[in-house]
Amino acid sequence: MTKSYFGTDGIRGRANRHPMTAEIAMKVGMAAGLAFRRGSYRHRVVIGKDTRLSGYMLENAMVAGFTAAGVDVFLLGPMPTPAVAMLTRSLRADIGVMISASHNPFDDNGIKLFGPDGYKLSDEVEREIESLLETDLSKRLADGTSLGRAKRIDGVHDRYIEFAKRTLPREFSLEGLRVAIDCANGAGYKVSPGVLWELGAEVVSIGVEPNGTNINLNCGSTSPAALKAKVREVRADIGIALDGDADRVLIVDEQGEVVDGDQIMAVIGEAWAEDGRLAAGGVVATIMSNLGLERFLNERQIQLARTKVGDRYVVEHMRQHGYNVGGEQSGHIVLSDFGTTGDGLVSALQVLAVVRKAGGTVSEVCRKFTPVPQVLKNIRFSGGAPLERERVQSAIAQGRDRLGETGRLVIRPSGTEPLIRVMAEGDDPSLVGNVVDDIIGALQREAA
């Protein structure tokens, strides 16, 4: 059964428009509360959010839904997505909720759900919740004496700060390093600079003045220009760019150049392999990760396993096959020794640990491979199935033939936006560009 509400990263859309309305958020709270009812004990849910203006509306609506289902609610306030996943386990909650649209603009929002183990829900559980959304739940809700209670939890920032610090050796210190961090005016704006400061770094923070509408606005991992300029301005040793919910990260080296998620996986994967810490002999990435990463890892007898796009698919593959390092080119890095989802700050700390051990600069330590020329273009579509049209299929087949064995071609609909993404890579940059343009042209002609 095709899901109507859940995409690759929860439910997401324009705030105050279907499905991101207060009404739907309340029903999601009711449905999730009923779906996770496991006995007669008092069930509990933790709810975190990022800094979007619409978070207030959706948070209160979900509180109403969960309490109507008889679930007690622990409100965390603005907290990173990985912190919500961690606190779901730490507080022995039955459900975790993160209200966020991650890297999207402020006028979008989303609902991510976690099970009691801190992992995102399976397709089966999401379908169960969706089926409940389409039914009359009134007769299944709690009676007047069994309604849930809601309260805000103190000390959650300290819990996450200590958790992040414990991912490093006890004696590890960042003393002597100047670290610039861009928190995207998002969920990590308080806790992330605090972790770096407590580890001894001199911290220069930007993107830490959220006002409800400036999340991801010309800042954060999707707009690293501000951090690049700040690194050069203050002569920082490293820059760390988080996204709106702090589950992804990009690094900026001391020269002001970006180190993407593929390079970060190469840095951590190689270092953990050398230390005997890399599980299953490999790293998990998506079909969008650069061919250069695959070649780099293979030269070191490290396998690269690829999945569909979406950190949930990376995590599923890691769990099924025993990997402990995975991620996406965009900066979702999953280190399952420490957490159940992408954690931008913890990933940055692991990079810093490698840099400290190597004794070099970030540009020396974190440029592990030269990326194969890669072109990615998006085309907006309003409906239908343009990828199934004969002209488009012909352009795709011709593109694969032209790239041959030394290149890759990936065409896929976005899981979060009405876009088709066309990506090609290979050693000949002009050929790669021509292949992408030909396929985009075929798609445009079908849309005309």
C-alpha positions as CSV (number, residue, x, y, z in Angstrom):
1,M,0.0,0.0,0.0
2,T,1.4,3.4,-1.0
3,K,1.7,5.8,1.9
4,S,-0.3,9.1,1.7
5,Y,1.3,11.1,4.5
6,F,4.8,9.7,5.2
7,G,7.7,10.3,2.8
8,T,11.3,9.4,3.2
9,D,11.7,11.5,6.3
10,G,8.4,11.6,8.1
11,I,5.5,13.9,7.2
12,R,6.5,17.1,5.6
13,G,4.9,20.1,3.8
14,R,4.0,23.8,3.8
15,A,3.1,24.9,7.3
16,N,-0.6,25.4,7.9
17,R,-1.5,23.7,4.7
18,H,-2.4,20.0,4.3
19,P,-0.9,17.8,5.7
20,M,1.0,20.2,8.0
21,T,-2.0,21.5,9.7
22,A,-2.9,21.6,13.4
23,E,-5.8,19.2,12.7
24,I,-3.5,16.6,11.1
25,A,-0.8,17.0,13.7
26,M,-3.4,16.4,16.5
27,K,-4.7,13.3,14.7
28,V,-1.1,12.0,14.2
29,G,-0.6,12.4,18.0
30,M,-3.8,10.4,18.6
31,A,-3.0,7.7,16.0
32,A,0.7,7.3,17.1
33,G,-0.4,7.2,20.8
34,L,-2.9,4.4,20.0
35,A,-0.5,2.5,17.7
36,F,2.2,2.4,20.5
37,R,-0.2,1.4,23.2
38,R,1.5,-1.7,24.7
39,G,-0.3,-2.3,28.0
40,S,-2.0,-0.7,30.9
41,Y,1.0,1.3,32.2
42,R,1.3,5.1,31.7
43,H,2.7,5.6,28.2
44,R,4.9,8.6,27.5
45,V,6.2,10.6,24.4
46,V,9.0,13.1,24.1
47,I,8.5,16.0,21.7
48,G,11.3,18.2,20.4
49,K,11.3,20.8,17.7
50,D,13.4,23.2,15.8
51,T,13.0,27.0,15.8
52,R,10.3,27.4,13.1
53,L,7.4,29.7,13.9
54,S,4.9,27.0,13.0
55,G,6.5,24.7,15.6
56,Y,4.4,26.3,18.3
57,M,1.2,25.4,16.5
58,L,2.2,21.9,15.7
59,E,3.6,21.2,19.1
60,N,0.5,22.2,20.9
61,A,-1.7,20.3,18.4
62,M,0.4,17.1,19.0
63,V,0.2,17.6,22.8
64,A,-3.6,17.6,22.4
65,G,-3.6,14.5,20.3
66,F,-1.3,12.5,22.6
67,T,-3.0,13.5,25.8
68,A,-6.3,12.6,24.3
69,A,-4.9,9.1,23.6
70,G,-3.9,8.9,27.3
71,V,-0.1,9.5,26.7
72,D,1.9,11.6,29.0
73,V,4.0,14.2,27.1
74,F,7.5,15.4,27.9
75,L,8.3,18.7,26.0
76,L,11.9,19.3,25.2
77,G,11.7,22.6,23.3
78,P,14.3,23.3,20.6
79,M,16.6,20.3,20.4
80,P,18.6,18.5,17.7
81,T,16.9,15.5,16.1
82,P,19.6,13.2,17.4
83,A,19.1,14.5,20.9
84,V,15.3,13.7,20.6
85,A,16.2,10.1,19.5
86,M,18.7,9.8,22.3
87,L,16.3,11.1,24.9
88,T,13.5,8.8,23.7
89,R,15.7,6.0,24.9
90,S,17.1,7.7,27.9
91,L,13.7,8.7,29.3
92,R,12.2,5.3,28.5
93,A,9.6,6.9,26.3
94,D,7.3,4.8,24.0
95,I,7.5,7.4,21.2
96,G,9.8,10.2,20.2
97,V,8.6,13.2,18.0
98,M,10.7,15.8,16.2
99,I,8.9,18.7,14.7
100,S,11.1,19.9,11.9
101,A,11.5,20.2,8.2
102,S,15.3,19.8,8.5
103,H,17.1,21.9,5.8
104,N,13.9,23.3,4.2
105,P,12.8,27.0,4.5
106,F,11.0,28.2,7.6
107,D,7.5,28.0,6.0
108,D,7.8,24.3,5.7
109,N,7.6,21.9,8.6
110,G,7.5,18.2,9.3
111,I,6.9,15.5,11.9
112,K,9.4,12.7,12.4
113,L,8.5,9.8,14.7
114,F,10.9,7.5,16.6
115,G,10.1,4.2,18.3
116,P,11.2,3.4,21.8
117,D,14.5,2.2,20.5
118,G,15.3,5.7,19.1
119,Y,15.1,4.5,15.5
120,K,12.8,6.0,12.9
121,L,9.6,4.0,12.3
122,S,9.4,1.2,9.8
123,D,7.2,1.4,6.7
124,E,4.8,-1.0,8.4
125,V,4.3,1.1,11.5
126,E,3.9,4.2,9.3
127,R,1.2,2.5,7.3
128,E,-0.5,1.5,10.6
129,I,-0.5,5.1,11.7
130,E,-1.8,6.2,8.3
131,S,-4.7,3.7,8.4
132,L,-5.7,5.1,11.8
133,L,-5.6,8.7,10.5
134,E,-8.3,7.7,8.0
135,T,-10.7,6.3,10.7
136,D,-12.9,7.7,13.5
137,L,-10.7,7.5,16.6
138,S,-13.1,9.0,19.0
139,K,-14.3,5.7,20.6
140,R,-10.7,4.5,21.1
141,L,-9.4,7.6,23.0
142,A,-8.8,7.8,26.7
143,D,-11.7,8.4,29.1
144,G,-11.8,11.5,31.3
145,T,-9.8,9.8,34.1
146,S,-7.1,8.4,31.9
147,L,-6.1,11.5,29.9
148,G,-2.4,12.2,29.5
149,R,-0.5,15.1,31.2
150,A,2.1,17.4,29.6
151,K,5.2,19.0,31.1
152,R,8.4,20.6,30.1
153,I,11.6,18.8,31.0
154,D,14.5,20.6,32.5
155,G,18.2,19.6,32.0
156,V,17.8,18.1,28.5
157,H,20.5,20.4,27.1
158,D,23.0,19.1,29.8
159,R,22.1,15.5,29.0
160,Y,22.9,15.9,25.3
161,I,26.1,17.9,26.0
162,E,27.4,15.1,28.2
163,F,26.3,12.5,25.7
164,A,28.2,14.2,22.9
165,K,31.3,14.6,25.0
166,R,31.3,10.9,25.9
167,T,31.7,9.9,22.3
168,L,35.3,11.0,22.6
169,P,38.1,9.7,24.9
170,R,37.9,11.2,28.4
171,E,41.3,13.0,28.0
172,F,40.3,14.5,24.6
173,S,40.6,18.3,24.4
174,L,40.1,21.0,21.8
175,E,42.3,23.5,23.6
176,G,44.3,25.6,21.2
177,L,41.7,25.2,18.4
178,R,39.5,28.0,17.1
179,V,36.3,26.5,15.9
180,A,33.6,28.4,14.0
181,I,30.2,26.9,14.0
182,D,27.1,27.8,12.1
183,C,23.9,26.5,13.7
184,A,21.6,27.6,10.9
185,N,19.4,29.5,13.4
186,G,18.0,26.0,14.1
187,A,17.6,23.3,16.7
188,G,21.3,23.1,17.7
189,Y,21.8,26.8,18.4
190,K,22.2,26.3,22.2
191,V,23.7,22.9,22.7
192,S,26.2,22.6,19.9
193,P,28.5,25.6,20.7
194,G,28.2,24.5,24.4
195,V,29.8,21.1,23.6
196,L,32.7,22.7,21.7
197,W,33.3,25.2,24.5
198,E,33.3,22.6,27.2
199,L,35.8,20.6,25.3
200,G,38.2,23.5,25.4
201,A,37.8,25.2,22.0
202,E,37.7,28.8,21.3
203,V,34.2,29.0,19.8
204,V,33.0,31.5,17.2
205,S,29.3,31.0,16.6
206,I,27.0,32.3,13.9
207,G,23.4,31.3,13.1
208,V,22.5,31.3,16.8
209,E,19.8,34.0,16.8
210,P,16.6,32.2,15.7
211,N,13.5,34.4,15.3
212,G,11.1,31.8,13.9
213,T,11.6,32.7,10.2
214,N,15.4,32.7,9.7
215,I,16.1,29.0,10.1
216,N,18.4,27.9,7.2
217,L,18.2,31.4,5.7
218,N,21.5,32.1,4.0
219,C,23.2,30.0,6.7
220,G,23.8,26.4,7.8
221,S,24.9,23.4,5.8
222,T,22.7,24.3,2.8
223,S,24.3,27.8,2.5
224,P,27.9,27.5,3.7
225,A,29.0,30.8,2.3
226,A,28.5,32.6,5.6
227,L,30.6,30.1,7.5
228,K,33.3,30.1,4.8
229,A,33.6,33.8,5.2
230,K,33.6,33.6,9.0
231,V,36.4,31.0,9.0
232,R,38.6,33.2,6.8
233,E,37.7,36.3,8.9
234,V,38.6,34.9,12.3
235,R,41.3,32.5,10.9
236,A,39.5,29.5,12.4
237,D,41.1,26.1,12.3
238,I,37.8,24.5,11.3
239,G,34.2,25.4,10.5
240,I,31.2,23.3,11.3
241,A,27.9,23.9,9.5
242,L,24.8,22.2,10.8
243,D,21.3,22.2,9.2
244,G,18.0,23.2,10.8
245,D,17.6,20.2,13.0
246,A,21.3,19.5,13.4
247,D,21.3,15.9,12.0
248,R,23.6,16.8,9.2
249,V,27.0,18.6,8.9
250,L,29.4,20.0,6.5
251,I,33.0,20.9,7.4
252,V,34.8,24.0,6.3
253,D,38.6,23.7,6.3
254,E,41.0,26.5,7.5
255,Q,41.2,27.8,3.9
256,G,37.4,28.3,3.7
257,E,36.7,25.3,1.5
258,V,33.8,22.8,2.1
259,V,34.4,19.2,3.0
260,D,31.2,17.3,2.2
261,G,29.6,14.2,3.6
262,D,31.5,11.9,1.3
263,Q,34.8,13.2,2.4
264,I,33.7,12.9,6.1
265,M,32.8,9.3,5.6
266,A,36.2,8.7,4.0
267,V,37.9,10.3,7.0
268,I,36.0,8.4,9.6
269,G,35.9,5.1,7.7
270,E,39.6,5.0,7.1
271,A,40.5,6.1,10.6
272,W,38.2,3.5,12.2
273,A,39.4,0.8,9.9
274,E,43.0,1.6,11.0
275,D,42.0,1.4,14.6
276,G,40.1,-1.8,14.2
277,R,36.8,-0.1,15.0
278,L,35.1,-0.3,11.6
279,A,32.3,-2.9,11.7
280,A,31.4,-5.2,8.8
281,G,34.5,-4.1,6.8
282,G,32.8,-1.2,5.1
283,V,30.8,2.0,4.9
284,V,27.1,2.5,3.8
285,A,26.3,5.4,1.5
286,T,23.5,6.2,-0.9
287,I,23.4,6.0,-4.7
288,M,24.2,9.7,-4.8
289,S,27.6,9.4,-3.1
290,N,30.5,10.2,-5.4
291,L,32.3,7.5,-7.3
292,G,35.6,8.9,-5.9
293,L,34.6,7.8,-2.4
294,E,33.9,4.2,-3.7
295,R,37.3,4.1,-5.4
296,F,39.1,5.5,-2.3
297,L,37.6,3.0,0.0
298,N,38.1,0.0,-2.3
299,E,41.8,0.9,-2.6
300,R,42.0,0.4,1.2
301,Q,40.0,-2.9,1.1
302,I,37.0,-1.1,2.6
303,Q,33.6,-2.0,1.0
304,L,31.1,0.7,0.0
305,A,27.5,-0.5,0.2
306,R,24.9,1.7,-1.5
307,T,21.2,2.3,-0.7
308,K,18.3,4.4,-1.8
309,V,18.5,8.1,-1.0
310,G,17.4,8.8,2.6
311,D,19.2,8.3,5.9
312,R,16.5,5.9,7.0
313,Y,17.6,3.5,4.2
314,V,21.2,3.9,5.2
315,V,20.3,3.1,8.8
316,E,18.2,0.1,7.8
317,H,21.1,-1.4,5.8
318,M,23.5,-0.7,8.7
319,R,21.3,-2.5,11.2
320,Q,20.6,-5.4,8.9
321,H,24.3,-6.0,8.0
322,G,26.2,-4.8,11.1
323,Y,27.8,-1.6,9.8
324,N,28.7,1.2,12.1
325,V,29.5,4.0,9.7
326,G,27.2,5.3,7.0
327,G,25.7,8.5,5.6
328,E,25.0,10.8,2.7
329,Q,26.9,13.2,0.6
330,S,24.7,16.0,2.0
331,G,26.2,15.5,5.5
332,H,23.9,13.0,7.2
333,I,26.5,10.9,8.9
334,V,25.3,7.9,11.0
335,L,27.7,6.4,13.5
336,S,25.7,3.6,15.1
337,D,28.3,3.2,17.9
338,F,26.8,6.4,19.3
339,G,23.3,7.0,18.0
340,T,20.4,5.8,15.9
341,T,20.2,8.6,13.4
342,G,22.4,11.3,11.8
343,D,24.2,13.6,14.3
344,G,25.9,16.6,12.8
345,L,27.8,17.6,16.0
346,V,29.0,14.1,16.9
347,S,30.2,13.5,13.4
348,A,32.1,16.8,13.5
349,L,33.7,15.7,16.8
350,Q,34.9,12.4,15.3
351,V,36.5,14.4,12.4
352,L,38.2,16.6,15.0
353,A,39.5,13.6,16.8
354,V,41.1,12.3,13.5
355,V,42.6,15.8,12.9
356,R,44.0,16.0,16.4
357,K,45.5,12.5,16.1
358,A,47.0,13.2,12.7
359,G,48.5,16.5,13.8
360,G,47.8,18.2,10.5
361,T,45.4,20.9,9.3
362,V,41.8,20.1,8.3
363,S,42.6,20.6,4.6
364,E,45.5,18.1,4.8
365,V,43.6,15.5,6.8
366,C,40.1,15.7,5.3
367,R,40.9,15.8,1.5
368,K,40.9,12.1,1.1
369,F,40.1,11.8,-2.6
370,T,39.5,13.9,-5.7
371,P,35.8,13.7,-6.5
372,V,34.8,12.3,-9.9
373,P,33.1,15.1,-11.9
374,Q,29.5,15.0,-10.9
375,V,26.5,17.0,-12.2
376,L,23.2,17.1,-10.4
377,K,20.2,19.0,-11.8
378,N,16.6,19.2,-10.7
379,I,13.4,19.7,-12.7
380,R,10.1,20.5,-11.1
381,F,7.1,18.4,-12.1
382,S,3.4,18.8,-11.1
383,G,2.2,15.2,-11.5
384,G,2.0,12.2,-13.7
385,A,4.9,9.8,-14.3
386,P,7.3,11.6,-16.7
387,L,10.1,9.1,-16.1
388,E,7.9,6.4,-17.7
389,R,7.5,8.2,-21.0
390,E,9.2,6.6,-24.0
391,R,11.3,9.7,-24.9
392,V,12.6,10.0,-21.4
393,Q,13.4,6.3,-21.2
394,S,15.3,6.5,-24.5
395,A,17.4,9.5,-23.2
396,I,18.2,7.6,-20.0
397,A,19.3,4.5,-21.9
398,Q,21.5,6.5,-24.3
399,G,23.0,8.3,-21.3
400,R,23.9,5.0,-19.6
401,D,25.5,3.7,-22.8
402,R,27.6,6.9,-23.2
403,L,28.9,6.8,-19.6
404,G,29.8,3.1,-19.9
405,E,31.6,1.3,-17.1
406,T,33.5,4.3,-15.8
407,G,30.4,6.4,-14.9
408,R,27.1,6.3,-13.1
409,L,23.7,7.7,-13.8
410,V,21.0,8.2,-11.2
411,I,17.5,9.6,-11.9
412,R,15.0,9.7,-9.0
413,P,12.0,11.6,-7.8
414,S,12.7,13.6,-4.6
415,G,11.2,12.2,-1.5
416,T,10.6,15.6,0.1
417,E,9.9,18.0,-2.8
418,P,8.0,17.8,-6.2
419,L,11.3,17.4,-8.1
420,I,13.0,14.9,-10.3
421,R,16.8,14.7,-9.7
422,V,19.1,13.8,-12.5
423,M,22.7,13.0,-11.5
424,A,25.6,11.7,-13.6
425,E,29.2,11.3,-12.9
426,G,32.3,10.1,-14.7
427,D,35.9,11.0,-15.6
428,D,34.9,13.1,-18.6
429,P,33.2,16.3,-17.2
430,S,31.9,17.5,-20.6
431,L,30.3,14.1,-21.3
432,V,28.7,14.0,-17.8
433,G,27.2,17.5,-18.4
434,N,25.9,16.6,-21.8
435,V,24.2,13.4,-20.5
436,V,22.4,15.3,-17.7
437,D,21.3,18.1,-20.1
438,D,19.9,15.6,-22.6
439,I,17.8,13.9,-20.0
440,I,16.6,17.2,-18.5
441,G,15.7,18.3,-22.0
442,A,13.6,15.2,-22.6
443,L,11.8,15.7,-19.2
444,Q,11.1,19.4,-20.1
445,R,9.6,18.4,-23.4
446,E,7.3,16.0,-21.7
447,A,6.3,18.6,-19.2
448,A,5.6,21.2,-22.0
